[in-house]
Amino acid sequence: MHFRLAQWYAQAARDLPWRREDCSAWGVMVSEIMLQQTPVVRVLPRWEEWMRRWPTPAATAAASAAEILTVWDRLGYPRRALRLQAAAQAIVERHGGEVPGTRQELLALPGVGEYTAAAVACFAFDQPEVVVDTNIRRVHARVFSGHALPGKTFTAQQRKLAHDVMPQTAHDDGELACTWNIAAMELGALICTARAPKCVECPVQDLCAWRAAGSPPATEEQQTRGQAWAGTDRQVRGAMMAVLRTGEPVQRSVLLETLPLPEAGMEQRVRCLDSLLRDGLAAEDKELVALPGVI
């Protein structure tokens, strides 16, 4: 199975800039942070603009928070942008401006979790770490466990499975293991999708436990429901950030009262603005609100 999926990936892989041989480790790290809970089509233009402006950790570390948040634009979860800058600053201070190449060193950076550390170590430095994202979890669940979906929680059993199905590394210094990670991820993104899997196009369809079982529907426990957007605090916060990214300070009262979300009550608006201020995504001075560093 490992070799078959690797061969499929060699033919079917998307040509993404952070996968190219000339992409720096920093470019890989930026892509991994941006791609969390965000589709590739939205990430591509933001990644390209980020790397044009700040192609190194040092350049990112020196940028203003307002610039960072403006370039992040509508990718969502903007605290990721500030955490990425914090990681860049730590890379400059601790590693001479070079992205560290081991999972443990990466984990020690601010805002870098288990997945990101393993992914950067694997995809930027060819370290055969076990990488598990949403797509890989779904592939594992179907191919090996016969489940339609993996459920919301990454369980201890799923973690063990991910380790157990990794190729051995002694014979090739982990080359196949690294390819297995990215190939399983790509299979989940292109073929083994959540809502409409293209099983007839799958290179391992004859080895898939879920297909062999007749492709049973997901149980309640296996469901992985997406997060709502309309009417949520995320939507209101996003609308406020869009106003602030125009660059000019705005009166607190004007920001609260003119937000183009008539369904959002004043209590929710105030709560969301206060949360942006607490998170360091906005700053306030004498009833004026702006991106951090603008006022």
Contacts in CASP RR format, 6 or more apart in sequence:
PFRMAT RR
TARGET T0000
AUTHOR 0000-0000-0000
METHOD contacts of the structure
MODEL  1
MHFRLAQWYAQAARDLPWRREDCSAWGVMVSEIMLQQTPVVRVLPRWEEW
MRRWPTPAATAAASAAEILTVWDRLGYPRRALRLQAAAQAIVERHGGEVP
GTRQELLALPGVGEYTAAAVACFAFDQPEVVVDTNIRRVHARVFSGHALP
GKTFTAQQRKLAHDVMPQTAHDDGELACTWNIAAMELGALICTARAPKCV
ECPVQDLCAWRAAGSPPATEEQQTRGQAWAGTDRQVRGAMMAVLRTGEPV
QRSVLLETLPLPEAGMEQRVRCLDSLLRDGLAAEDKELVALPGVI
1 143 0 8 1.000
1 204 0 8 1.000
1 207 0 8 1.000
2 167 0 8 1.000
2 176 0 8 1.000
2 180 0 8 1.000
3 176 0 8 1.000
4 203 0 8 1.000
4 204 0 8 1.000
5 180 0 8 1.000
5 183 0 8 1.000
5 184 0 8 1.000
5 187 0 8 1.000
5 203 0 8 1.000
5 204 0 8 1.000
6 176 0 8 1.000
6 179 0 8 1.000
6 180 0 8 1.000
6 183 0 8 1.000
7 203 0 8 1.000
8 183 0 8 1.000
8 187 0 8 1.000
8 203 0 8 1.000
9 179 0 8 1.000
9 182 0 8 1.000
9 183 0 8 1.000
9 186 0 8 1.000
9 187 0 8 1.000
12 186 0 8 1.000
12 190 0 8 1.000
13 19 0 8 1.000
13 182 0 8 1.000
13 183 0 8 1.000
13 186 0 8 1.000
14 40 0 8 1.000
14 186 0 8 1.000
14 190 0 8 1.000
16 31 0 8 1.000
16 40 0 8 1.000
16 44 0 8 1.000
17 23 0 8 1.000
17 44 0 8 1.000
17 47 0 8 1.000
17 48 0 8 1.000
17 51 0 8 1.000
18 27 0 8 1.000
18 28 0 8 1.000
18 30 0 8 1.000
18 31 0 8 1.000
18 47 0 8 1.000
18 123 0 8 1.000
19 123 0 8 1.000
19 182 0 8 1.000
24 55 0 8 1.000
24 56 0 8 1.000
24 99 0 8 1.000
24 124 0 8 1.000
25 98 0 8 1.000
25 99 0 8 1.000
25 101 0 8 1.000
25 120 0 8 1.000
25 124 0 8 1.000
25 125 0 8 1.000
26 55 0 8 1.000
26 56 0 8 1.000
26 57 0 8 1.000
26 60 0 8 1.000
26 99 0 8 1.000
27 47 0 8 1.000
27 51 0 8 1.000
27 55 0 8 1.000
27 124 0 8 1.000
28 119 0 8 1.000
28 120 0 8 1.000
28 123 0 8 1.000
28 124 0 8 1.000
29 84 0 8 1.000
29 87 0 8 1.000
29 99 0 8 1.000
29 116 0 8 1.000
29 120 0 8 1.000
29 124 0 8 1.000
30 47 0 8 1.000
30 50 0 8 1.000
30 51 0 8 1.000
30 84 0 8 1.000
31 43 0 8 1.000
31 47 0 8 1.000
32 115 0 8 1.000
32 116 0 8 1.000
32 119 0 8 1.000
32 120 0 8 1.000
32 123 0 8 1.000
33 80 0 8 1.000
33 83 0 8 1.000
33 84 0 8 1.000
33 116 0 8 1.000
34 43 0 8 1.000
34 46 0 8 1.000
34 47 0 8 1.000
34 50 0 8 1.000
34 75 0 8 1.000
34 80 0 8 1.000
35 43 0 8 1.000
36 77 0 8 1.000
36 80 0 8 1.000
36 115 0 8 1.000
36 116 0 8 1.000
37 77 0 8 1.000
38 75 0 8 1.000
38 76 0 8 1.000
38 77 0 8 1.000
40 189 0 8 1.000
42 74 0 8 1.000
42 75 0 8 1.000
43 75 0 8 1.000
46 71 0 8 1.000
46 72 0 8 1.000
46 73 0 8 1.000
46 75 0 8 1.000
49 71 0 8 1.000
50 60 0 8 1.000
50 71 0 8 1.000
53 59 0 8 1.000
53 63 0 8 1.000
53 67 0 8 1.000
53 71 0 8 1.000
54 60 0 8 1.000
54 63 0 8 1.000
54 88 0 8 1.000
56 97 0 8 1.000
57 87 0 8 1.000
57 88 0 8 1.000
57 89 0 8 1.000
57 91 0 8 1.000
57 92 0 8 1.000
57 97 0 8 1.000
57 98 0 8 1.000
57 99 0 8 1.000
58 88 0 8 1.000
58 92 0 8 1.000
58 97 0 8 1.000
60 68 0 8 1.000
60 84 0 8 1.000
60 85 0 8 1.000
60 88 0 8 1.000
61 85 0 8 1.000
61 88 0 8 1.000
61 89 0 8 1.000
61 91 0 8 1.000
61 92 0 8 1.000
63 85 0 8 1.000
64 293 0 8 1.000
65 82 0 8 1.000
65 85 0 8 1.000
65 280 0 8 1.000
65 291 0 8 1.000
65 292 0 8 1.000
65 293 0 8 1.000
66 247 0 8 1.000
66 290 0 8 1.000
66 291 0 8 1.000
66 292 0 8 1.000
66 293 0 8 1.000
66 294 0 8 1.000
68 81 0 8 1.000
68 82 0 8 1.000
68 84 0 8 1.000
68 85 0 8 1.000
69 78 0 8 1.000
69 81 0 8 1.000
69 82 0 8 1.000
69 241 0 8 1.000
69 244 0 8 1.000
69 245 0 8 1.000
69 281 0 8 1.000
69 291 0 8 1.000
69 292 0 8 1.000
70 245 0 8 1.000
70 247 0 8 1.000
70 291 0 8 1.000
71 81 0 8 1.000
72 78 0 8 1.000
72 80 0 8 1.000
72 81 0 8 1.000
73 245 0 8 1.000
74 238 0 8 1.000
74 242 0 8 1.000
75 81 0 8 1.000
76 234 0 8 1.000
76 238 0 8 1.000
78 238 0 8 1.000
78 241 0 8 1.000
78 281 0 8 1.000
79 279 0 8 1.000
79 281 0 8 1.000
82 280 0 8 1.000
82 281 0 8 1.000
83 110 0 8 1.000
83 111 0 8 1.000
86 110 0 8 1.000
86 111 0 8 1.000
87 109 0 8 1.000
87 110 0 8 1.000
87 111 0 8 1.000
87 112 0 8 1.000
90 109 0 8 1.000
90 110 0 8 1.000
91 97 0 8 1.000
91 98 0 8 1.000
91 99 0 8 1.000
91 100 0 8 1.000
91 109 0 8 1.000
94 100 0 8 1.000
95 105 0 8 1.000
99 106 0 8 1.000
99 120 0 8 1.000
99 124 0 8 1.000
100 106 0 8 1.000
100 109 0 8 1.000
101 120 0 8 1.000
101 121 0 8 1.000
101 124 0 8 1.000
101 125 0 8 1.000
101 127 0 8 1.000
102 121 0 8 1.000
102 125 0 8 1.000
102 127 0 8 1.000
103 117 0 8 1.000
103 118 0 8 1.000
103 121 0 8 1.000
103 127 0 8 1.000
103 129 0 8 1.000
104 117 0 8 1.000
106 112 0 8 1.000
106 116 0 8 1.000
106 117 0 8 1.000
106 120 0 8 1.000
106 121 0 8 1.000
107 113 0 8 1.000
107 114 0 8 1.000
107 117 0 8 1.000
112 120 0 8 1.000
115 131 0 8 1.000
115 132 0 8 1.000
115 133 0 8 1.000
117 129 0 8 1.000
118 129 0 8 1.000
118 130 0 8 1.000
118 131 0 8 1.000
118 132 0 8 1.000
119 129 0 8 1.000
119 131 0 8 1.000
119 133 0 8 1.000
119 181 0 8 1.000
121 127 0 8 1.000
121 129 0 8 1.000
122 128 0 8 1.000
122 129 0 8 1.000
122 131 0 8 1.000
122 178 0 8 1.000
122 181 0 8 1.000
122 182 0 8 1.000
123 131 0 8 1.000
123 178 0 8 1.000
123 181 0 8 1.000
123 182 0 8 1.000
126 173 0 8 1.000
126 174 0 8 1.000
126 175 0 8 1.000
126 178 0 8 1.000
127 178 0 8 1.000
128 166 0 8 1.000
128 167 0 8 1.000
128 169 0 8 1.000
128 173 0 8 1.000
128 174 0 8 1.000
128 177 0 8 1.000
128 178 0 8 1.000
129 181 0 8 1.000
130 162 0 8 1.000
130 163 0 8 1.000
130 166 0 8 1.000
130 181 0 8 1.000
131 181 0 8 1.000
131 182 0 8 1.000
131 185 0 8 1.000
132 140 0 8 1.000
132 154 0 8 1.000
132 158 0 8 1.000
132 159 0 8 1.000
132 162 0 8 1.000
133 185 0 8 1.000
134 224 0 8 1.000
135 184 0 8 1.000
135 185 0 8 1.000
135 186 0 8 1.000
135 187 0 8 1.000
135 188 0 8 1.000
135 189 0 8 1.000
135 192 0 8 1.000
136 162 0 8 1.000
136 181 0 8 1.000
136 184 0 8 1.000
136 185 0 8 1.000
136 188 0 8 1.000
137 150 0 8 1.000
137 151 0 8 1.000
137 154 0 8 1.000
137 158 0 8 1.000
138 149 0 8 1.000
138 150 0 8 1.000
138 188 0 8 1.000
138 192 0 8 1.000
138 194 0 8 1.000
139 184 0 8 1.000
139 187 0 8 1.000
139 188 0 8 1.000
139 192 0 8 1.000
140 150 0 8 1.000
140 158 0 8 1.000
140 161 0 8 1.000
140 162 0 8 1.000
140 165 0 8 1.000
140 184 0 8 1.000
141 147 0 8 1.000
141 148 0 8 1.000
141 149 0 8 1.000
141 150 0 8 1.000
141 151 0 8 1.000
141 158 0 8 1.000
141 210 0 8 1.000
141 222 0 8 1.000
142 148 0 8 1.000
142 192 0 8 1.000
142 197 0 8 1.000
142 208 0 8 1.000
142 209 0 8 1.000
142 210 0 8 1.000
142 211 0 8 1.000
143 192 0 8 1.000
143 204 0 8 1.000
143 207 0 8 1.000
143 208 0 8 1.000
143 209 0 8 1.000
143 210 0 8 1.000
144 161 0 8 1.000
144 165 0 8 1.000
144 209 0 8 1.000
145 161 0 8 1.000
145 209 0 8 1.000
145 210 0 8 1.000
146 208 0 8 1.000
146 209 0 8 1.000
146 210 0 8 1.000
146 212 0 8 1.000
146 213 0 8 1.000
147 210 0 8 1.000
147 218 0 8 1.000
147 219 0 8 1.000
147 222 0 8 1.000
148 210 0 8 1.000
148 215 0 8 1.000
148 216 0 8 1.000
148 217 0 8 1.000
148 218 0 8 1.000
148 219 0 8 1.000
148 222 0 8 1.000
149 194 0 8 1.000
149 218 0 8 1.000
149 222 0 8 1.000
149 223 0 8 1.000
149 224 0 8 1.000
150 158 0 8 1.000
150 222 0 8 1.000
150 224 0 8 1.000
151 221 0 8 1.000
151 222 0 8 1.000
151 223 0 8 1.000
151 224 0 8 1.000
152 223 0 8 1.000
152 224 0 8 1.000
152 225 0 8 1.000
166 177 0 8 1.000
166 180 0 8 1.000
167 174 0 8 1.000
167 176 0 8 1.000
167 177 0 8 1.000
167 180 0 8 1.000
168 177 0 8 1.000
169 176 0 8 1.000
169 177 0 8 1.000
187 202 0 8 1.000
187 203 0 8 1.000
187 204 0 8 1.000
190 198 0 8 1.000
191 197 0 8 1.000
191 198 0 8 1.000
191 199 0 8 1.000
191 201 0 8 1.000
191 202 0 8 1.000
191 203 0 8 1.000
192 198 0 8 1.000
192 202 0 8 1.000
194 224 0 8 1.000
199 205 0 8 1.000
199 208 0 8 1.000
199 211 0 8 1.000
199 215 0 8 1.000
202 208 0 8 1.000
202 211 0 8 1.000
205 211 0 8 1.000
210 216 0 8 1.000
227 234 0 8 1.000
229 235 0 8 1.000
231 261 0 8 1.000
231 263 0 8 1.000
231 264 0 8 1.000
233 268 0 8 1.000
233 271 0 8 1.000
233 272 0 8 1.000
233 275 0 8 1.000
235 261 0 8 1.000
235 264 0 8 1.000
236 259 0 8 1.000
236 261 0 8 1.000
236 264 0 8 1.000
236 268 0 8 1.000
236 269 0 8 1.000
236 272 0 8 1.000
237 272 0 8 1.000
237 275 0 8 1.000
237 276 0 8 1.000
237 281 0 8 1.000
239 259 0 8 1.000
239 260 0 8 1.000
239 261 0 8 1.000
240 255 0 8 1.000
240 259 0 8 1.000
240 272 0 8 1.000
240 273 0 8 1.000
240 276 0 8 1.000
240 282 0 8 1.000
241 276 0 8 1.000
241 281 0 8 1.000
241 282 0 8 1.000
243 250 0 8 1.000
243 255 0 8 1.000
243 259 0 8 1.000
244 250 0 8 1.000
244 255 0 8 1.000
244 282 0 8 1.000
244 289 0 8 1.000
244 290 0 8 1.000
244 291 0 8 1.000
245 291 0 8 1.000
247 290 0 8 1.000
247 291 0 8 1.000
247 294 0 8 1.000
248 290 0 8 1.000
249 288 0 8 1.000
249 289 0 8 1.000
249 290 0 8 1.000
249 294 0 8 1.000
249 295 0 8 1.000
250 288 0 8 1.000
250 289 0 8 1.000
250 290 0 8 1.000
251 287 0 8 1.000
251 288 0 8 1.000
251 289 0 8 1.000
252 273 0 8 1.000
252 284 0 8 1.000
252 287 0 8 1.000
252 288 0 8 1.000
252 289 0 8 1.000
253 287 0 8 1.000
255 273 0 8 1.000
255 289 0 8 1.000
256 266 0 8 1.000
256 269 0 8 1.000
256 270 0 8 1.000
256 273 0 8 1.000
259 269 0 8 1.000
273 282 0 8 1.000
273 289 0 8 1.000
276 282 0 8 1.000
277 283 0 8 1.000
277 284 0 8 1.000
277 289 0 8 1.000
280 292 0 8 1.000
281 291 0 8 1.000
281 292 0 8 1.000
282 289 0 8 1.000
282 290 0 8 1.000
282 291 0 8 1.000
282 292 0 8 1.000
283 289 0 8 1.000
283 290 0 8 1.000
283 291 0 8 1.000
283 292 0 8 1.000
283 293 0 8 1.000
283 294 0 8 1.000
283 295 0 8 1.000
284 295 0 8 1.000
285 295 0 8 1.000
288 295 0 8 1.000
END
